[in-house]
Amino acid sequence: MSSSLIDVLQRHRGNIDLPELASLSQVLDRLPDPRRVRGRRYRLGALLALCLLAVLGGATTLAGISRFAVDAAPEVRERIGLRGLPRATTLGRLL
């Protein structure tokens, strides 16, 4: 039985350099934020970094990205700047 890319990444996630993930979210924070100022709960860079990591990990839907966020190690979520877990609707409005 073949492993999915997410399974492979989860087995090797101890090799991820966490400071590089923080840099990624900081770079993505420099993009213009299309959202209204009122009601923002998450930094743009943190959400985009989450989406990027999830897609690189094999997620193909908003639900897949949300599952990735839930399953990600707390250290990874902390390093990209997520203080909570965004809902699929939050990601859908952004994307």
Short mmCIF file of the C-alpha atoms (twelve columns), coordinates in Angstrom:
data_MODEL
# 
_entry.id   MODEL 
# 
loop_
_atom_site.group_PDB 
_atom_site.id 
_atom_site.type_symbol 
_atom_site.label_atom_id 
_atom_site.label_alt_id 
_atom_site.label_comp_id 
_atom_site.label_asym_id 
_atom_site.label_seq_id 
_atom_site.Cartn_x 
_atom_site.Cartn_y 
_atom_site.Cartn_z 
_atom_site.pdbx_PDB_model_num 
ATOM 1  C CA . MET A 1  0.000   0.000  0.000  1 
ATOM 2  C CA . SER A 2  1.425   3.387  -0.980 1 
ATOM 3  C CA . SER A 3  1.800   6.235  1.516  1 
ATOM 4  C CA . SER A 4  0.232   9.605  0.885  1 
ATOM 5  C CA . LEU A 5  2.439   12.670 0.800  1 
ATOM 6  C CA . ILE A 6  0.895   13.852 4.072  1 
ATOM 7  C CA . ASP A 7  1.911   10.567 5.751  1 
ATOM 8  C CA . VAL A 8  5.473   10.970 4.499  1 
ATOM 9  C CA . LEU A 9  5.636   14.588 5.669  1 
ATOM 10 C CA . GLN A 10 4.249   13.682 9.086  1 
ATOM 11 C CA . ARG A 11 6.921   11.019 9.539  1 
ATOM 12 C CA . HIS A 12 9.638   13.535 8.707  1 
ATOM 13 C CA . ARG A 13 8.197   16.640 10.357 1 
ATOM 14 C CA . GLY A 14 10.896  16.500 13.009 1 
ATOM 15 C CA . ASN A 15 13.326  17.528 10.262 1 
ATOM 16 C CA . ILE A 16 11.445  20.760 9.474  1 
ATOM 17 C CA . ASP A 17 13.418  23.874 10.398 1 
ATOM 18 C CA . LEU A 18 10.817  25.805 12.390 1 
ATOM 19 C CA . PRO A 19 12.547  29.225 12.196 1 
ATOM 20 C CA . GLU A 20 12.179  29.074 8.396  1 
ATOM 21 C CA . LEU A 21 8.420   28.688 8.813  1 
ATOM 22 C CA . ALA A 22 8.320   31.840 10.907 1 
ATOM 23 C CA . SER A 23 10.183  33.684 8.158  1 
ATOM 24 C CA . LEU A 24 7.657   32.455 5.600  1 
ATOM 25 C CA . SER A 25 4.706   33.890 7.516  1 
ATOM 26 C CA . GLN A 26 6.566   37.174 8.035  1 
ATOM 27 C CA . VAL A 27 7.221   37.458 4.296  1 
ATOM 28 C CA . LEU A 28 3.585   36.671 3.504  1 
ATOM 29 C CA . ASP A 29 2.472   39.337 6.006  1 
ATOM 30 C CA . ARG A 30 3.919   41.943 3.622  1 
ATOM 31 C CA . LEU A 31 1.289   41.167 0.979  1 
ATOM 32 C CA . PRO A 32 -1.688  43.526 0.774  1 
ATOM 33 C CA . ASP A 33 -4.496  42.136 2.915  1 
ATOM 34 C CA . PRO A 34 -7.772  41.980 0.933  1 
ATOM 35 C CA . ARG A 35 -9.856  41.541 4.086  1 
ATOM 36 C CA . ARG A 36 -11.673 44.292 5.934  1 
ATOM 37 C CA . VAL A 37 -9.909  45.499 9.062  1 
ATOM 38 C CA . ARG A 38 -12.949 44.826 11.225 1 
ATOM 39 C CA . GLY A 39 -13.199 41.258 12.426 1 
ATOM 40 C CA . ARG A 40 -9.706  40.054 11.543 1 
ATOM 41 C CA . ARG A 41 -8.642  37.353 13.974 1 
ATOM 42 C CA . TYR A 42 -5.603  35.951 12.200 1 
ATOM 43 C CA . ARG A 43 -2.623  37.574 10.516 1 
ATOM 44 C CA . LEU A 44 -2.663  37.267 6.743  1 
ATOM 45 C CA . GLY A 45 0.818   35.744 6.677  1 
ATOM 46 C CA . ALA A 46 -0.113  33.067 9.186  1 
ATOM 47 C CA . LEU A 47 -3.194  32.023 7.204  1 
ATOM 48 C CA . LEU A 48 -1.338  31.987 3.894  1 
ATOM 49 C CA . ALA A 49 1.563   30.018 5.397  1 
ATOM 50 C CA . LEU A 50 -0.930  27.494 6.768  1 
ATOM 51 C CA . CYS A 51 -2.593  27.158 3.364  1 
ATOM 52 C CA . LEU A 52 0.748   26.805 1.605  1 
ATOM 53 C CA . LEU A 53 1.976   24.126 3.991  1 
ATOM 54 C CA . ALA A 54 -1.313  22.251 3.723  1 
ATOM 55 C CA . VAL A 55 -1.301  22.299 -0.073 1 
ATOM 56 C CA . LEU A 56 2.324   21.199 -0.152 1 
ATOM 57 C CA . GLY A 57 1.250   18.422 2.209  1 
ATOM 58 C CA . GLY A 58 -1.410  17.256 -0.237 1 
ATOM 59 C CA . ALA A 59 -4.545  19.168 0.776  1 
ATOM 60 C CA . THR A 60 -6.783  19.935 -2.199 1 
ATOM 61 C CA . THR A 61 -9.851  21.447 -0.503 1 
ATOM 62 C CA . LEU A 62 -10.662 23.952 2.212  1 
ATOM 63 C CA . ALA A 63 -11.697 21.064 4.421  1 
ATOM 64 C CA . GLY A 64 -8.311  19.451 3.746  1 
ATOM 65 C CA . ILE A 65 -6.525  22.643 4.761  1 
ATOM 66 C CA . SER A 66 -8.616  22.804 7.939  1 
ATOM 67 C CA . ARG A 67 -7.788  19.169 8.736  1 
ATOM 68 C CA . PHE A 68 -4.106  19.940 8.191  1 
ATOM 69 C CA . ALA A 69 -4.358  22.819 10.697 1 
ATOM 70 C CA . VAL A 70 -5.965  20.567 13.296 1 
ATOM 71 C CA . ASP A 71 -3.436  17.773 12.748 1 
ATOM 72 C CA . ALA A 72 -0.355  20.022 12.615 1 
ATOM 73 C CA . ALA A 73 1.944   19.970 15.606 1 
ATOM 74 C CA . PRO A 74 1.264   22.868 18.004 1 
ATOM 75 C CA . GLU A 75 4.860   24.029 17.501 1 
ATOM 76 C CA . VAL A 76 4.269   24.441 13.766 1 
ATOM 77 C CA . ARG A 77 1.060   26.425 14.306 1 
ATOM 78 C CA . GLU A 78 2.837   28.592 16.867 1 
ATOM 79 C CA . ARG A 79 5.795   29.240 14.563 1 
ATOM 80 C CA . ILE A 80 3.607   30.421 11.705 1 
ATOM 81 C CA . GLY A 81 1.724   32.665 14.119 1 
ATOM 82 C CA . LEU A 82 -1.600  30.892 14.544 1 
ATOM 83 C CA . ARG A 83 -2.928  31.379 18.047 1 
ATOM 84 C CA . GLY A 84 -6.045  29.338 17.323 1 
ATOM 85 C CA . LEU A 85 -7.516  27.167 14.615 1 
ATOM 86 C CA . PRO A 86 -9.216  29.007 11.749 1 
ATOM 87 C CA . ARG A 87 -12.434 27.532 10.443 1 
ATOM 88 C CA . ALA A 88 -12.854 26.462 6.835  1 
ATOM 89 C CA . THR A 89 -15.173 29.453 6.311  1 
ATOM 90 C CA . THR A 90 -12.401 31.836 7.386  1 
ATOM 91 C CA . LEU A 91 -10.053 30.259 4.872  1 
ATOM 92 C CA . GLY A 92 -12.750 30.249 2.203  1 
ATOM 93 C CA . ARG A 93 -13.397 33.979 2.582  1 
ATOM 94 C CA . LEU A 94 -9.668  34.667 2.337  1 
ATOM 95 C CA . LEU A 95 -8.995  32.457 -0.646 1 
# 
